[in-house]
Amino acid sequence: MTLLKHLPLVAFLTMTALSLEGHAISSTTVSARAQQPVRAVVVVAAPTQQAQAMASKVKSYREWKTEMVAGAQYKVSSVKSQIEARKQTRRVAQGTDPNLARSGRGVEAVPARDISLEGLEKQLRQEQYDLEVAQDLSVTDYFVGYLTKIQDKKSAFKEVAGKLSPEEVAELMNAYANSVFGAHSSDLPASATNTTKDGAR
């Protein structure tokens, strides 16, 4: 008789333990992969070869933007899967409570508001916003957010100069002109606006 009295509690604890065990196994698998030693080969090269190797590691605008978008998409899908897992756990917990099946009003055994679920939904909104921002990254963002953070800027600029399309170069030059001369052509100095043959002297 005592076992039947505590059956709902035993079922709930069993389901919770199984879901936590599954989460721990997946976390252990991920952390085990992350803890595997990284093997690196150290190559000693002349300074010119080092500069060339460093410059070849510089990402083009398209590579950088693709990487930024892919990272943002991964974060969105990760948070979505966490939300779905949380909702699934909640549905399973509600389905194992026999009191819910007997109740006409459907009294919940779990809280109506799941604070951690609300936090995940807030995080999802932020990650979706970050994805939109990543999809709108421009050449100017690439220049400011990536290229200027490379130590050897001169060789990085040389490497990237050959990788930019004419449209990307035009966008970068436009951003430069706007930052130097302002957004309006009326702000340009007279020497910059005088393009006639007489003005070239």
C-alpha positions in Angstrom: 0.0 0.0 0.0 2.8 2.4 0.8 4.4 2.0 -2.6 1.2 2.9 -4.4 0.9 6.0 -2.2 4.3 7.2 -3.3 4.2 6.0 -6.9 3.7 9.5 -8.4 6.7 10.8 -6.5 8.9 7.8 -7.6 7.8 8.2 -11.2 8.6 11.9 -11.2 12.0 11.4 -9.5 12.8 8.6 -12.0 12.0 10.8 -15.0 14.0 13.7 -13.6 17.0 11.4 -12.9 16.8 10.0 -16.4 16.7 13.4 -18.0 19.5 14.7 -15.9 21.6 11.5 -16.6 21.0 12.0 -20.4 22.0 15.7 -20.1 25.1 14.7 -18.1 26.1 12.1 -20.7 25.8 14.6 -23.5 27.7 17.2 -21.5 30.4 14.6 -20.7 30.7 13.7 -24.4 31.1 17.3 -25.4 33.5 18.1 -22.6 35.5 14.9 -23.3 35.9 16.0 -26.9 36.9 19.5 -25.8 39.5 18.0 -23.4 41.3 16.0 -26.1 44.8 17.3 -26.6 45.4 19.4 -29.6 48.4 18.4 -31.6 50.3 21.2 -33.1 53.4 21.2 -35.3 55.8 24.0 -34.7 57.7 25.2 -37.7 60.6 27.6 -37.5 60.7 29.8 -40.5 62.5 32.9 -41.7 60.8 36.2 -40.9 59.6 36.7 -44.5 58.0 33.2 -44.5 56.4 34.0 -41.1 54.9 37.2 -42.5 53.6 35.3 -45.5 52.1 32.5 -43.3 50.5 35.1 -41.1 49.1 37.0 -44.0 47.7 33.9 -45.6 45.8 33.2 -42.3 43.9 36.6 -42.8 40.3 35.9 -43.6 38.7 37.5 -46.6 35.5 39.6 -46.0 33.3 36.7 -47.2 35.1 34.1 -45.1 34.8 36.4 -42.0 31.2 37.1 -42.5 30.3 33.5 -43.2 32.1 32.5 -40.0 30.2 35.2 -38.0 26.8 34.1 -39.5 27.6 30.4 -38.9 28.5 31.1 -35.3 25.4 33.1 -34.7 23.2 30.4 -36.4 24.8 27.7 -34.2 24.0 29.7 -31.0 20.4 30.2 -32.1 19.9 26.4 -32.9 21.6 25.5 -29.6 19.3 27.7 -27.5 16.3 26.4 -29.5 17.2 22.8 -28.8 17.6 23.7 -25.0 14.2 25.2 -25.0 12.6 22.2 -26.8 14.4 19.8 -24.3 13.0 21.8 -21.4 9.5 21.8 -22.8 9.7 18.1 -23.5 10.9 17.4 -19.9 7.9 19.5 -18.7 5.5 17.5 -20.9 6.9 14.2 -19.7 6.7 15.3 -16.1 3.1 16.3 -16.5 2.3 13.0 -18.3 3.6 10.9 -15.5 1.6 12.5 -12.7 -1.6 10.4 -12.2 -3.3 13.2 -10.4 -3.3 15.3 -13.5 -5.1 12.5 -15.4 -7.8 12.3 -12.7 -8.2 16.0 -12.2 -10.9 17.7 -14.3 -9.2 21.1 -14.1 -5.7 19.8 -14.8 -3.8 21.0 -11.7 -0.2 21.2 -12.6 2.5 19.3 -10.7 5.2 21.6 -12.1 5.1 25.4 -11.8 3.1 27.3 -14.3 6.0 29.7 -14.9 9.3 28.1 -15.6 11.9 30.7 -14.8 14.7 28.9 -16.6 12.5 28.5 -19.7 11.8 32.3 -19.7 15.5 32.9 -19.4 16.2 30.7 -22.4 13.5 32.4 -24.4 15.1 35.8 -23.6 18.5 34.4 -24.6 16.9 33.1 -27.9 15.6 36.5 -28.7 19.1 38.0 -28.1 20.8 35.3 -30.2 18.3 35.9 -33.0 19.0 39.6 -32.9 22.8 38.8 -33.0 22.2 36.6 -36.1 20.4 39.4 -37.9 23.3 41.7 -37.1 25.8 39.1 -38.3 23.8 38.8 -41.6 24.0 42.6 -42.1 27.8 42.9 -41.5 29.4 45.1 -44.1 33.0 45.6 -45.4 33.3 48.5 -43.0 32.4 46.2 -40.1 35.0 43.7 -41.4 37.6 46.4 -41.5 36.9 47.8 -38.0 35.9 44.6 -36.2 38.5 42.2 -37.7 41.3 43.7 -39.7 42.2 46.5 -37.2 42.7 43.8 -34.5 45.4 41.9 -36.4 48.9 42.6 -35.1 50.7 43.0 -38.4 48.1 45.3 -40.0 50.3 46.3 -43.0 50.7 42.8 -44.3 47.1 42.0 -43.5 45.9 45.0 -45.5 48.1 43.9 -48.4 46.7 40.4 -48.3 43.1 41.5 -48.1 43.5 44.1 -50.8 43.7 41.3 -53.4 40.7 39.5 -52.0 38.2 42.3 -52.0 35.7 42.7 -54.9 35.4 46.1 -56.7 32.0 46.6 -54.8 33.6 45.9 -51.5 36.5 48.3 -52.3 34.0 51.0 -53.2 32.1 50.5 -50.0 35.3 50.7 -48.0 36.4 53.8 -49.8 33.0 55.4 -49.2 33.1 54.6 -45.5 36.6 56.1 -45.4 35.5 59.3 -47.2 32.6 59.7 -44.9 34.7 59.3 -41.8 37.3 61.8 -43.1 35.2 64.4 -44.9 31.8 63.8 -43.3 28.7 62.4 -44.9 27.9 65.4 -47.0 29.8 66.5 -50.1 29.5 70.1 -48.9 32.0 69.2 -46.2 34.6 68.3 -48.8 37.5 70.8 -49.2 37.6 72.8 -52.4 40.6 70.9 -53.6 38.7 67.7 -53.4 35.7 69.0 -55.3 37.6 70.8 -58.1 38.1 68.1 -60.7 38.5 70.4 -63.7 41.7 70.6 -65.7 42.5 74.1 -64.3 42.0 72.8 -60.8 44.5 70.0 -61.3 47.4 72.5 -61.5 
